[in-house]
Amino acid sequence: IEQCDRFTTVLVVRKSPEVPDPLVEVLTDAGLNVLGPVDTARAALVIAAQAAPDLALVAPELSGRRDGAELARCLQDTWGVPAVILPGA
């Protein structure tokens, strides 16, 4: 959060997107454009292709076939989007 000025658009990917997330509120309050949250790697990749986020915040466990680490690698390799795996998310 201290380095928010480096980013304008952040993609949030976690297993339960329907549950309110204080992280999304903090990011929005910091003036960032928040994409998501979404719960699958597939949805995250579609958003990354369309919206070009500056950063992805990814939970280790996701719905669907891929886990957070695989999604993080794919976001970086395919779209150049750095990803942070959120501990305990």
C-alpha positions in Angstrom: 0.0 0.0 0.0 2.9 2.3 0.7 3.9 2.1 -3.0 0.4 2.7 -4.4 1.6 5.7 -6.3 3.5 3.3 -8.7 0.2 1.7 -9.8 -3.1 3.0 -11.1 -5.0 -0.2 -11.8 -4.9 -3.3 -9.6 -6.5 -6.7 -10.3 -7.7 -8.6 -7.2 -8.2 -12.4 -7.5 -9.4 -14.4 -4.6 -11.6 -17.5 -4.0 -14.7 -15.8 -2.6 -15.3 -12.5 -4.5 -18.8 -12.1 -3.1 -17.6 -11.6 0.4 -16.7 -8.0 1.3 -13.0 -7.4 1.1 -11.3 -4.7 3.3 -8.3 -4.9 0.9 -10.5 -3.6 -2.0 -11.7 -0.8 0.2 -8.2 0.2 1.1 -7.1 0.2 -2.5 -10.1 2.2 -3.6 -9.6 4.7 -0.8 -5.9 5.1 -2.0 -7.3 6.2 -5.3 -6.6 3.0 -7.3 -8.8 1.6 -10.0 -9.7 -1.9 -8.7 -10.6 -4.7 -11.1 -12.5 -7.5 -9.5 -12.3 -9.3 -7.3 -12.7 -12.4 -9.4 -12.3 -16.0 -8.3 -10.7 -17.8 -11.2 -7.6 -17.6 -13.2 -9.6 -17.6 -16.4 -11.6 -14.5 -15.4 -8.4 -12.8 -14.3 -6.7 -13.5 -17.6 -9.7 -12.1 -19.6 -9.6 -9.0 -17.5 -5.8 -8.6 -17.9 -6.2 -8.9 -21.7 -8.8 -6.2 -21.8 -7.8 -3.8 -19.0 -4.0 -4.1 -18.7 -3.7 -3.8 -14.9 -0.4 -2.6 -13.4 -0.5 -5.1 -10.6 -2.4 -8.3 -9.6 -3.0 -9.3 -6.0 -3.7 -13.0 -6.0 -4.8 -15.4 -3.3 -2.9 -18.7 -3.2 -6.1 -20.8 -3.6 -8.6 -20.0 -6.4 -11.8 -21.5 -7.8 -11.2 -23.4 -10.9 -8.2 -25.5 -12.1 -5.3 -23.1 -11.6 -3.9 -21.9 -8.3 -2.6 -18.5 -7.5 1.0 -19.3 -8.2 0.2 -20.5 -11.7 -1.9 -17.5 -12.4 0.8 -15.2 -11.2 3.3 -16.8 -13.6 0.9 -16.6 -16.5 0.0 -12.9 -15.8 3.7 -12.0 -15.8 4.7 -14.2 -18.8 1.8 -13.3 -21.0 0.9 -9.7 -20.1 3.9 -8.4 -18.1 1.6 -7.9 -15.1 3.5 -8.4 -11.8 1.6 -10.4 -9.2 1.8 -10.6 -5.5 0.6 -13.7 -3.8 -1.4 -12.6 -0.7 -0.6 -14.7 2.4 -3.6 -16.0 4.2 -6.1 -14.7 1.6 
